[in-house]
Amino acid sequence: MTGAPVRRTGPPGEGTLADVSRPGRRAWSWPKREHDDVGVPDEFRRATPPGLPEVAERDLVRHYTRLAQINYGVDTGFYPLGSCSMKYNPKVAETAAAIPGFQRLHPHQPDATIQGALELLWRLEEALCELTGMTRCTFQPPAGASGELTGLLIMRAFHTKNGDARRKIVIPDSAHGTNPASVTMAGYEAVQVPSDARGLVDLSALEKLVDEDVAGLMLTNPNTLGLFEEEIQGIARAIHEVGGLLYYDGANLNAIMGKVRPGDMGFDIVHMNTHKTFATPHGGGGPGAGPVAVSERLVPFLPAPLLARDADTGALSWDHDRPDSIGRVHGFHGNFGVLVRAYAYVFIHGGHGLERVSERAVLNANYLAEKVKAAYPLAFAGRPMHEFVATAKPLRAHGVRATDVAKRIIDLGFHPATVYFPLVVEEAMMVEPTETEPKEVLDAFADAMLQAAGEAESDPQLLHDAPTTTPVRRLDEARAARNLKLRW
Amino acid sequence: MRFAPHTDDDVRDMLAAIGLDSVEELFAQIPASVRLDRELELPDGVSEMELLADLRELASRNRHADELVCFAGSGAYDHYVPSVVWALAGRSELYTSYTPYQPELSQGVLQALFEYQSMICELTGLEVSNASLYDGPTALVEAVNMARAATKHHRVLVSGAVDARYAETLRTYGGGAGYEPELWDAPGGRGGRPSIDDDVAAVVVQHPNVYGALEPCRELFAAARESGARAIQVFDPLSLGVLAPPGEMGADIAVAEGQSLGNHLNYGGPYLGVIAARMQDVRRMPGRIVGETLDVDGTTGYVLTLQAREQHIRREKATSNICTNQTLMAVAASVYLAWLGPGGLEELGLQCASNAHRLAAALTAIDGVELLFPDAPFFKEFALRLPRPAVEVRDAMIDRGVLAGVPLPEADGRALLVAVTERRSPEELDAYANALAEVVR
């Protein structure tokens, strides 16, 4: 393959919708209606209309079709963006979410008129609890970070209920940025525990660091370096011994389905990212959904309302009477339309199928790591799981950095890996192929990575100049931040 | 395996390349003591056909807005979604992509978000918008966090006529951030005057408010700003072809539930959190912001900018923890707003307001039915006082094929909030009035 997978299309410089706009042109059509009684006093009326574009429907279609054509998604090609699980999104999930009996439900409808929707959530909750080894689950959090904050507020409510004010949350130094940001929003102080030489939580450092001011610990497992925390039982013991709770960040759940469950590892709270593990489309940056599941002792603190099933009639309803609940974390019941897609994914696979998903995800990552590690050494020696962190550090001798490799990979036809994360690895390249790519795609990507490494030595300028075949080339981010232009 | 394309030969060859004999060896580092030593207790996988049959059976147990004529609002509205919106927002190059970390491959989403930000600024009369938040209530939480950071003040004053779900959400997050929202009374369904001292960070008014009533918030917002607080308006995006924009009302920060902008009802989500502010607060905005810039050849392009505010750079000092947001809903909103243009938006607003007033007149002509706040002007939503408990009336109306509204706790549970969009035909308005007359007789 040569050239970037998205190219400049159509006449250059078409510009924005504002440029396309012509006074008097329109796409809208409403029924002809009399409206003499609008009932809005003059003091509340808008004096000048907003400067929205005036375009024909054809203008809209051409414009957004062009924008789609200069955008790269999983449907365009391989997208090994580490930590994001960019797997194929089954189309049946879109069909499911568009069924009017789901898409056209109003969130204030009485429970008796939405028993099918509630049954879907109930079954999904049972499945997610089985998958994670937890007791109950809330669907309110609309994304992973929101799930983190929900989990931390549950920790806070638990400790407060026990008359136990605590101030600190322990996170590994390799943690995703949302972890410390959520800690602050929950009113806690983030304390970092270092990684050891193996890239795992340094257990002896953790044991020295914890005390009765620790409310809990947040961890992914496999961790952010793609490695399984083998001493997870020791970590759990250290935290539980001081009365803290363990939070499982589900970013990497795709590695372990059916193999090991967070609940069995000692975790008390788990969030899942449906847009990662359960293949709900990432939407260009969202929507996601971040269901949070908890163990028995934390159920009273889950957000209100929570689903309840009447033991006699089997009818489902929202239970608002939850005195120990942390309250509401979303305006309604979370991203229901996304949860319909997650249901489709979970139940089309079944238990056995989900276990195979994790097996193939781990197989793909290990195979790809094996193919590229001669040029891009793995950051740590341990066996990676569903993703691996390599480093472009050897190429620095030629003046080439991870970002140069990433840009060259674009010209060679792929979306590159995540670069410069996690922060604890120099020139980090975090590669997550996911289970939905075949061997021949992994081979082609590995060839491109090796080609780029070779070029770094023979023709480094090629990498510095990349990409050259995309709709735009390297963009001046400093200029964007200095001369703020955030609207037309 | 349905979506993993490996053949048996592939698996064997790949294992051989790694130097392993079995897939199970890939999991050998997990201690046996924590391993799940049984199969997951989930049903077997099914075909696509069986899955859809199961989902259609579940959906058939729901009564949806195509057959239960929707007059419910209170934060989610049955506005018409034009065909072109999801024909475009549903392009899979857009919806199967993610956060544009590689801008050269993501100009489509980035430009769409830049245009979304532009249209939100035009709509609100404010200077800067971000690229989306989760929903209306969580957008208010972020606005209050901005206000507290900007003013270094602590108190958060909220009108009692703000939707209770917004106040509840604020209370939840305030529990972490260390504040308790203070509600002031809105006698007569709107207005009221909080006492503002020099420790107030935010004064929050919803306009049109939870009862649909128009709030005279100009003076209050001016007083808030005078005392060094931020004035925050919760607004209805589709009211802004008819109603004066938040910027003109004097709001410093405006937030909204953006569902009505081309997004389906979806039983409450995915929706769209809209936030706009003045440039004074741009560095305190949460989440993604797209900026225009140039590439090395001088070609115009778009990037995520001011990232030093964000969690992936600033970690515990970030302005918010938000990462994944509601980008696709923002793209749909921008297609919809461009479909409307200024003329379509105004006509839409006039039809909503006119429909609402026509229905209110027909309903209050029924014996025993009156407006809960007869002196309050309204836009597309109004509260009724009924002669019977509102829950009973709503349920009896459902039997007649009408979702009549959302029961309110006011008037001893005899109040019903009714929303009327452009989508409701004159025949549907008549049918509502006839059915209600029977139900309350």
Chai-1 contact restraints between the chains, C-beta under 6 A:
chainA,res_idxA,chainB,res_idxB,connection_type,confidence,min_distance_angstrom,max_distance_angstrom,comment,restraint_id
A,V6,B,L105,contact,1.0,0.0,6.0,A-B,restraint_1
A,T16,B,E115,contact,1.0,0.0,6.0,A-B,restraint_2
A,L17,B,E115,contact,1.0,0.0,6.0,A-B,restraint_3
A,L17,B,A338,contact,1.0,0.0,6.0,A-B,restraint_4
A,R26,B,G341,contact,1.0,0.0,6.0,A-B,restraint_5
A,R26,B,G343,contact,1.0,0.0,6.0,A-B,restraint_6
A,A27,B,W339,contact,1.0,0.0,6.0,A-B,restraint_7
A,W28,B,W339,contact,1.0,0.0,6.0,A-B,restraint_8
A,W28,B,L340,contact,1.0,0.0,6.0,A-B,restraint_9
A,W28,B,G344,contact,1.0,0.0,6.0,A-B,restraint_10
A,W30,B,E347,contact,1.0,0.0,6.0,A-B,restraint_11
A,R33,B,Q351,contact,1.0,0.0,6.0,A-B,restraint_12
A,H35,B,L350,contact,1.0,0.0,6.0,A-B,restraint_13
A,H35,B,Q351,contact,1.0,0.0,6.0,A-B,restraint_14
A,H35,B,S354,contact,1.0,0.0,6.0,A-B,restraint_15
A,D37,B,S354,contact,1.0,0.0,6.0,A-B,restraint_16
A,D37,B,H357,contact,1.0,0.0,6.0,A-B,restraint_17
A,V38,B,L350,contact,1.0,0.0,6.0,A-B,restraint_18
A,V38,B,A353,contact,1.0,0.0,6.0,A-B,restraint_19
A,V38,B,S354,contact,1.0,0.0,6.0,A-B,restraint_20
A,G39,B,A353,contact,1.0,0.0,6.0,A-B,restraint_21
A,G39,B,H357,contact,1.0,0.0,6.0,A-B,restraint_22
A,V40,B,V242,contact,1.0,0.0,6.0,A-B,restraint_23
A,V40,B,A353,contact,1.0,0.0,6.0,A-B,restraint_24
A,P41,B,P377,contact,1.0,0.0,6.0,A-B,restraint_25
A,F44,B,L214,contact,1.0,0.0,6.0,A-B,restraint_26
A,F44,B,L243,contact,1.0,0.0,6.0,A-B,restraint_27
A,R46,B,L243,contact,1.0,0.0,6.0,A-B,restraint_28
A,R46,B,A244,contact,1.0,0.0,6.0,A-B,restraint_29
A,P49,B,P342,contact,1.0,0.0,6.0,A-B,restraint_30
A,P50,B,E122,contact,1.0,0.0,6.0,A-B,restraint_31
A,P50,B,L123,contact,1.0,0.0,6.0,A-B,restraint_32
A,P50,B,P342,contact,1.0,0.0,6.0,A-B,restraint_33
A,G51,B,E122,contact,1.0,0.0,6.0,A-B,restraint_34
A,L52,B,M119,contact,1.0,0.0,6.0,A-B,restraint_35
A,L52,B,E122,contact,1.0,0.0,6.0,A-B,restraint_36
A,L52,B,L337,contact,1.0,0.0,6.0,A-B,restraint_37
A,L52,B,G341,contact,1.0,0.0,6.0,A-B,restraint_38
A,L52,B,P342,contact,1.0,0.0,6.0,A-B,restraint_39
A,P53,B,A338,contact,1.0,0.0,6.0,A-B,restraint_40
A,E54,B,G341,contact,1.0,0.0,6.0,A-B,restraint_41
A,V55,B,A338,contact,1.0,0.0,6.0,A-B,restraint_42
A,E57,B,V84,contact,1.0,0.0,6.0,A-B,restraint_43
A,L60,B,V84,contact,1.0,0.0,6.0,A-B,restraint_44
A,L60,B,A338,contact,1.0,0.0,6.0,A-B,restraint_45
A,Y64,B,L88,contact,1.0,0.0,6.0,A-B,restraint_46
A,L67,B,G108,contact,1.0,0.0,6.0,A-B,restraint_47
A,L67,B,Q111,contact,1.0,0.0,6.0,A-B,restraint_48
A,L67,B,A112,contact,1.0,0.0,6.0,A-B,restraint_49
A,A68,B,R91,contact,1.0,0.0,6.0,A-B,restraint_50
A,A68,B,E93,contact,1.0,0.0,6.0,A-B,restraint_51
A,A68,B,L94,contact,1.0,0.0,6.0,A-B,restraint_52
A,A68,B,G108,contact,1.0,0.0,6.0,A-B,restraint_53
A,I70,B,Q107,contact,1.0,0.0,6.0,A-B,restraint_54
A,I70,B,G108,contact,1.0,0.0,6.0,A-B,restraint_55
A,N71,B,E93,contact,1.0,0.0,6.0,A-B,restraint_56
A,N71,B,L94,contact,1.0,0.0,6.0,A-B,restraint_57
A,N71,B,S97,contact,1.0,0.0,6.0,A-B,restraint_58
A,N71,B,S106,contact,1.0,0.0,6.0,A-B,restraint_59
A,N71,B,G108,contact,1.0,0.0,6.0,A-B,restraint_60
A,N71,B,V109,contact,1.0,0.0,6.0,A-B,restraint_61
A,Y72,B,L105,contact,1.0,0.0,6.0,A-B,restraint_62
A,G73,B,E93,contact,1.0,0.0,6.0,A-B,restraint_63
A,G73,B,T96,contact,1.0,0.0,6.0,A-B,restraint_64
A,G73,B,S97,contact,1.0,0.0,6.0,A-B,restraint_65
A,V74,B,T96,contact,1.0,0.0,6.0,A-B,restraint_66
A,D75,B,S92,contact,1.0,0.0,6.0,A-B,restraint_67
A,D75,B,T96,contact,1.0,0.0,6.0,A-B,restraint_68
A,T76,B,E93,contact,1.0,0.0,6.0,A-B,restraint_69
A,C84,B,Y98,contact,1.0,0.0,6.0,A-B,restraint_70
A,Y88,B,F3,contact,1.0,0.0,6.0,A-B,restraint_71
A,N89,B,T96,contact,1.0,0.0,6.0,A-B,restraint_72
A,V92,B,E48,contact,1.0,0.0,6.0,A-B,restraint_73
A,A96,B,L55,contact,1.0,0.0,6.0,A-B,restraint_74
A,I99,B,A59,contact,1.0,0.0,6.0,A-B,restraint_75
A,P100,B,H64,contact,1.0,0.0,6.0,A-B,restraint_76
A,P100,B,D66,contact,1.0,0.0,6.0,A-B,restraint_77
A,G101,B,A59,contact,1.0,0.0,6.0,A-B,restraint_78
A,G101,B,N62,contact,1.0,0.0,6.0,A-B,restraint_79
A,G101,B,H64,contact,1.0,0.0,6.0,A-B,restraint_80
A,F102,B,A59,contact,1.0,0.0,6.0,A-B,restraint_81
A,Q103,B,H264,contact,1.0,0.0,6.0,A-B,restraint_82
A,Q103,B,N266,contact,1.0,0.0,6.0,A-B,restraint_83
A,R104,B,H64,contact,1.0,0.0,6.0,A-B,restraint_84
A,R104,B,A65,contact,1.0,0.0,6.0,A-B,restraint_85
A,R104,B,D66,contact,1.0,0.0,6.0,A-B,restraint_86
A,R104,B,L265,contact,1.0,0.0,6.0,A-B,restraint_87
A,L105,B,N62,contact,1.0,0.0,6.0,A-B,restraint_88
A,L105,B,H64,contact,1.0,0.0,6.0,A-B,restraint_89
A,L105,B,L265,contact,1.0,0.0,6.0,A-B,restraint_90
A,L105,B,Y267,contact,1.0,0.0,6.0,A-B,restraint_91
A,H106,B,C70,contact,1.0,0.0,6.0,A-B,restraint_92
A,H106,B,A72,contact,1.0,0.0,6.0,A-B,restraint_93
A,H106,B,A76,contact,1.0,0.0,6.0,A-B,restraint_94
A,H106,B,L265,contact,1.0,0.0,6.0,A-B,restraint_95
A,P107,B,A76,contact,1.0,0.0,6.0,A-B,restraint_96
A,P107,B,Y267,contact,1.0,0.0,6.0,A-B,restraint_97
A,P107,B,G268,contact,1.0,0.0,6.0,A-B,restraint_98
A,H108,B,A72,contact,1.0,0.0,6.0,A-B,restraint_99
A,H108,B,S74,contact,1.0,0.0,6.0,A-B,restraint_100
A,H108,B,V406,contact,1.0,0.0,6.0,A-B,restraint_101
A,T113,B,R63,contact,1.0,0.0,6.0,A-B,restraint_102
A,I114,B,N62,contact,1.0,0.0,6.0,A-B,restraint_103
A,Q115,B,R61,contact,1.0,0.0,6.0,A-B,restraint_104
A,G116,B,L58,contact,1.0,0.0,6.0,A-B,restraint_105
A,G116,B,A59,contact,1.0,0.0,6.0,A-B,restraint_106
A,G116,B,R61,contact,1.0,0.0,6.0,A-B,restraint_107
A,G116,B,N62,contact,1.0,0.0,6.0,A-B,restraint_108
A,A117,B,N62,contact,1.0,0.0,6.0,A-B,restraint_109
A,A117,B,Y267,contact,1.0,0.0,6.0,A-B,restraint_110
A,E119,B,L58,contact,1.0,0.0,6.0,A-B,restraint_111
A,L120,B,L58,contact,1.0,0.0,6.0,A-B,restraint_112
A,A127,B,L42,contact,1.0,0.0,6.0,A-B,restraint_113
A,E130,B,E41,contact,1.0,0.0,6.0,A-B,restraint_114
A,P142,B,Y134,contact,1.0,0.0,6.0,A-B,restraint_115
A,A143,B,T324,contact,1.0,0.0,6.0,A-B,restraint_116
A,A145,B,N321,contact,1.0,0.0,6.0,A-B,restraint_117
A,A145,B,I322,contact,1.0,0.0,6.0,A-B,restraint_118
A,A145,B,C323,contact,1.0,0.0,6.0,A-B,restraint_119
A,L153,B,G176,contact,1.0,0.0,6.0,A-B,restraint_120
A,G177,B,Q311,contact,1.0,0.0,6.0,A-B,restraint_121
A,G177,B,H312,contact,1.0,0.0,6.0,A-B,restraint_122
A,G177,B,R315,contact,1.0,0.0,6.0,A-B,restraint_123
A,T178,B,Q311,contact,1.0,0.0,6.0,A-B,restraint_124
A,T178,B,N321,contact,1.0,0.0,6.0,A-B,restraint_125
A,T178,B,C323,contact,1.0,0.0,6.0,A-B,restraint_126
A,P180,B,R315,contact,1.0,0.0,6.0,A-B,restraint_127
A,P180,B,E316,contact,1.0,0.0,6.0,A-B,restraint_128
A,A181,B,Q311,contact,1.0,0.0,6.0,A-B,restraint_129
A,A181,B,A318,contact,1.0,0.0,6.0,A-B,restraint_130
A,A181,B,N321,contact,1.0,0.0,6.0,A-B,restraint_131
A,S182,B,N321,contact,1.0,0.0,6.0,A-B,restraint_132
A,T184,B,E316,contact,1.0,0.0,6.0,A-B,restraint_133
A,M185,B,G176,contact,1.0,0.0,6.0,A-B,restraint_134
A,M185,B,N321,contact,1.0,0.0,6.0,A-B,restraint_135
A,A186,B,G176,contact,1.0,0.0,6.0,A-B,restraint_136
A,G187,B,G176,contact,1.0,0.0,6.0,A-B,restraint_137
A,G187,B,G178,contact,1.0,0.0,6.0,A-B,restraint_138
A,A190,B,E316,contact,1.0,0.0,6.0,A-B,restraint_139
A,F228,B,Q29,contact,1.0,0.0,6.0,A-B,restraint_140
A,F228,B,I30,contact,1.0,0.0,6.0,A-B,restraint_141
A,E230,B,Q29,contact,1.0,0.0,6.0,A-B,restraint_142
A,G258,B,L40,contact,1.0,0.0,6.0,A-B,restraint_143
A,K259,B,F27,contact,1.0,0.0,6.0,A-B,restraint_144
A,V260,B,I30,contact,1.0,0.0,6.0,A-B,restraint_145
A,V260,B,V34,contact,1.0,0.0,6.0,A-B,restraint_146
A,V260,B,R35,contact,1.0,0.0,6.0,A-B,restraint_147
A,V260,B,L36,contact,1.0,0.0,6.0,A-B,restraint_148
A,R261,B,L36,contact,1.0,0.0,6.0,A-B,restraint_149
A,D264,B,V34,contact,1.0,0.0,6.0,A-B,restraint_150
A,M265,B,V34,contact,1.0,0.0,6.0,A-B,restraint_151
A,P281,B,Y95,contact,1.0,0.0,6.0,A-B,restraint_152
A,P281,B,T96,contact,1.0,0.0,6.0,A-B,restraint_153
A,H282,B,Y98,contact,1.0,0.0,6.0,A-B,restraint_154
A,G283,B,Y95,contact,1.0,0.0,6.0,A-B,restraint_155
A,G283,B,T327,contact,1.0,0.0,6.0,A-B,restraint_156
A,G283,B,L328,contact,1.0,0.0,6.0,A-B,restraint_157
A,G284,B,L94,contact,1.0,0.0,6.0,A-B,restraint_158
A,G284,B,S97,contact,1.0,0.0,6.0,A-B,restraint_159
A,G284,B,V109,contact,1.0,0.0,6.0,A-B,restraint_160
A,G284,B,T327,contact,1.0,0.0,6.0,A-B,restraint_161
A,G284,B,L328,contact,1.0,0.0,6.0,A-B,restraint_162
A,G285,B,T99,contact,1.0,0.0,6.0,A-B,restraint_163
A,G285,B,N325,contact,1.0,0.0,6.0,A-B,restraint_164
A,G285,B,T327,contact,1.0,0.0,6.0,A-B,restraint_165
A,G286,B,T324,contact,1.0,0.0,6.0,A-B,restraint_166
A,G286,B,N325,contact,1.0,0.0,6.0,A-B,restraint_167
A,G286,B,Q326,contact,1.0,0.0,6.0,A-B,restraint_168
A,G286,B,T327,contact,1.0,0.0,6.0,A-B,restraint_169
A,P287,B,P270,contact,1.0,0.0,6.0,A-B,restraint_170
A,P287,B,Q326,contact,1.0,0.0,6.0,A-B,restraint_171
A,G288,B,T324,contact,1.0,0.0,6.0,A-B,restraint_172
A,I326,B,T172,contact,1.0,0.0,6.0,A-B,restraint_173
A,G327,B,E168,contact,1.0,0.0,6.0,A-B,restraint_174
A,G327,B,R171,contact,1.0,0.0,6.0,A-B,restraint_175
A,G327,B,T172,contact,1.0,0.0,6.0,A-B,restraint_176
A,R328,B,E168,contact,1.0,0.0,6.0,A-B,restraint_177
A,R328,B,T169,contact,1.0,0.0,6.0,A-B,restraint_178
A,R328,B,T172,contact,1.0,0.0,6.0,A-B,restraint_179
A,V329,B,T172,contact,1.0,0.0,6.0,A-B,restraint_180
A,G331,B,D135,contact,1.0,0.0,6.0,A-B,restraint_181
A,G331,B,G136,contact,1.0,0.0,6.0,A-B,restraint_182
A,G331,B,P137,contact,1.0,0.0,6.0,A-B,restraint_183
A,G331,B,R165,contact,1.0,0.0,6.0,A-B,restraint_184
A,F332,B,G268,contact,1.0,0.0,6.0,A-B,restraint_185
A,F332,B,G269,contact,1.0,0.0,6.0,A-B,restraint_186
A,H333,B,G268,contact,1.0,0.0,6.0,A-B,restraint_187
A,G334,B,G269,contact,1.0,0.0,6.0,A-B,restraint_188
A,N335,B,G269,contact,1.0,0.0,6.0,A-B,restraint_189
A,N335,B,P270,contact,1.0,0.0,6.0,A-B,restraint_190
A,F336,B,N266,contact,1.0,0.0,6.0,A-B,restraint_191
A,F336,B,Y267,contact,1.0,0.0,6.0,A-B,restraint_192
A,F336,B,G268,contact,1.0,0.0,6.0,A-B,restraint_193
A,F336,B,G269,contact,1.0,0.0,6.0,A-B,restraint_194
A,G337,B,N266,contact,1.0,0.0,6.0,A-B,restraint_195
A,G337,B,P270,contact,1.0,0.0,6.0,A-B,restraint_196
A,V338,B,P270,contact,1.0,0.0,6.0,A-B,restraint_197
A,I348,B,G45,contact,1.0,0.0,6.0,A-B,restraint_198
A,I348,B,L51,contact,1.0,0.0,6.0,A-B,restraint_199
A,H349,B,G45,contact,1.0,0.0,6.0,A-B,restraint_200
A,G350,B,L42,contact,1.0,0.0,6.0,A-B,restraint_201
A,G350,B,P43,contact,1.0,0.0,6.0,A-B,restraint_202
A,G350,B,D44,contact,1.0,0.0,6.0,A-B,restraint_203
A,G350,B,G45,contact,1.0,0.0,6.0,A-B,restraint_204
A,G351,B,E39,contact,1.0,0.0,6.0,A-B,restraint_205
A,G351,B,L40,contact,1.0,0.0,6.0,A-B,restraint_206
A,G351,B,L42,contact,1.0,0.0,6.0,A-B,restraint_207
A,G353,B,G45,contact,1.0,0.0,6.0,A-B,restraint_208
A,R356,B,M1,contact,1.0,0.0,6.0,A-B,restraint_209
A,E359,B,V23,contact,1.0,0.0,6.0,A-B,restraint_210
A,R360,B,A4,contact,1.0,0.0,6.0,A-B,restraint_211
A,R360,B,H6,contact,1.0,0.0,6.0,A-B,restraint_212
A,V362,B,L26,contact,1.0,0.0,6.0,A-B,restraint_213
A,L363,B,M14,contact,1.0,0.0,6.0,A-B,restraint_214
A,N366,B,I18,contact,1.0,0.0,6.0,A-B,restraint_215
A,Y367,B,M14,contact,1.0,0.0,6.0,A-B,restraint_216
A,Y367,B,A17,contact,1.0,0.0,6.0,A-B,restraint_217
A,E370,B,A17,contact,1.0,0.0,6.0,A-B,restraint_218
A,E370,B,I18,contact,1.0,0.0,6.0,A-B,restraint_219
A,R383,B,Q29,contact,1.0,0.0,6.0,A-B,restraint_220
A,I410,B,E104,contact,1.0,0.0,6.0,A-B,restraint_221
A,H415,B,L105,contact,1.0,0.0,6.0,A-B,restraint_222
A,E435,B,A4,contact,1.0,0.0,6.0,A-B,restraint_223
A,T436,B,F3,contact,1.0,0.0,6.0,A-B,restraint_224
A,T436,B,A4,contact,1.0,0.0,6.0,A-B,restraint_225
A,P438,B,P5,contact,1.0,0.0,6.0,A-B,restraint_226
A,K439,B,D10,contact,1.0,0.0,6.0,A-B,restraint_227
A,P467,B,E104,contact,1.0,0.0,6.0,A-B,restraint_228
A,T470,B,E104,contact,1.0,0.0,6.0,A-B,restraint_229
A,P471,B,Q107,contact,1.0,0.0,6.0,A-B,restraint_230
A,V472,B,E104,contact,1.0,0.0,6.0,A-B,restraint_231
A,V472,B,Q107,contact,1.0,0.0,6.0,A-B,restraint_232
A,V472,B,D295,contact,1.0,0.0,6.0,A-B,restraint_233
A,V472,B,T299,contact,1.0,0.0,6.0,A-B,restraint_234
A,V472,B,G301,contact,1.0,0.0,6.0,A-B,restraint_235
A,R473,B,D295,contact,1.0,0.0,6.0,A-B,restraint_236
A,R473,B,V296,contact,1.0,0.0,6.0,A-B,restraint_237
A,R473,B,D297,contact,1.0,0.0,6.0,A-B,restraint_238
A,R474,B,V296,contact,1.0,0.0,6.0,A-B,restraint_239
A,L475,B,P103,contact,1.0,0.0,6.0,A-B,restraint_240
A,L475,B,T293,contact,1.0,0.0,6.0,A-B,restraint_241
A,L475,B,D295,contact,1.0,0.0,6.0,A-B,restraint_242
A,L475,B,G301,contact,1.0,0.0,6.0,A-B,restraint_243
A,L475,B,V303,contact,1.0,0.0,6.0,A-B,restraint_244
A,D476,B,T293,contact,1.0,0.0,6.0,A-B,restraint_245
A,D476,B,L294,contact,1.0,0.0,6.0,A-B,restraint_246
A,E477,B,V303,contact,1.0,0.0,6.0,A-B,restraint_247
A,R479,B,T293,contact,1.0,0.0,6.0,A-B,restraint_248
A,A480,B,G291,contact,1.0,0.0,6.0,A-B,restraint_249
A,A480,B,T293,contact,1.0,0.0,6.0,A-B,restraint_250
A,A480,B,V303,contact,1.0,0.0,6.0,A-B,restraint_251
A,A480,B,T305,contact,1.0,0.0,6.0,A-B,restraint_252
A,A481,B,T305,contact,1.0,0.0,6.0,A-B,restraint_253
A,A481,B,L306,contact,1.0,0.0,6.0,A-B,restraint_254
A,K485,B,G291,contact,1.0,0.0,6.0,A-B,restraint_255
A,K485,B,E292,contact,1.0,0.0,6.0,A-B,restraint_256
A,L486,B,Q117,contact,1.0,0.0,6.0,A-B,restraint_257
A,L486,B,V128,contact,1.0,0.0,6.0,A-B,restraint_258
A,L486,B,G291,contact,1.0,0.0,6.0,A-B,restraint_259
A,R487,B,Q117,contact,1.0,0.0,6.0,A-B,restraint_260
A,R487,B,S118,contact,1.0,0.0,6.0,A-B,restraint_261
A,R487,B,C121,contact,1.0,0.0,6.0,A-B,restraint_262
A,W488,B,S118,contact,1.0,0.0,6.0,A-B,restraint_263
